[in-house]
Amino acid sequence: MEKAMDMDMEMEREEEEEEETESVSDVLRDRFRLSTISIAEAEAKRNGMEISEPIVACISDLAFKYAAEQLAKDLELFAQHASRKIVKMEDVILSGPTLLLGLHAARGRMHVSVASCGP
């Protein structure tokens, strides 16, 4: 009986931790997207251009997907190559050229319709 109660409590704790992690991830994702939108709008204004809301949303989604998928993998690989389990600033600096290559490749795909953007 005691083991069952301990297991139930452990499961509840794990669920709470998972919900908290999801909540933090959602906040970080939203902040990233807001920052991306702000940058896109500021750059458009600086260059005397207008940018529509669907395009800004698409840029934000693409930037988040790239950061969450490719950049994270690159940083992990740089850290592993240095026999570390922790990503350091030097890994981020080293990822600069790969980031630029990724952005350049994405530029070639920017003709993709806005309908292809989204979660």
C-alpha positions, 0 to 999 in steps of 0.5 A: 500500500505504501509503495503504491502511494509513493509511486502515485506521489512520484507520478504527480511530481513528474507530471507537475515538473513536466507541466512546469517545463512546458510552461517555461518552454511556451514563455521562451518560445513566445518571447523569441517570437516577439523579439523576432517580430520586433526585429523584422518590423524595425528592419523594415522601418529602417529600410523604408519598407512595410511588412505585412503581419502574415510575413512577419509571423512567417519570419518569426516561425521560420526563425524559431524553427531554425533556432530550435532545430538546427542551431541547437543541434549545431551547438550540441555537436560543437560541445561534443566535439570538444568532449563537453556536455555543456554548450559554452559561448565559444560554441555559439561563436563557432556556430556563427558561420553555420548560422549564416549559411543556414540563413542564406539557404533559407533566403533561397526558400523565402518564396515559399507561400505563407500557408507553409508557415505555422506550427 
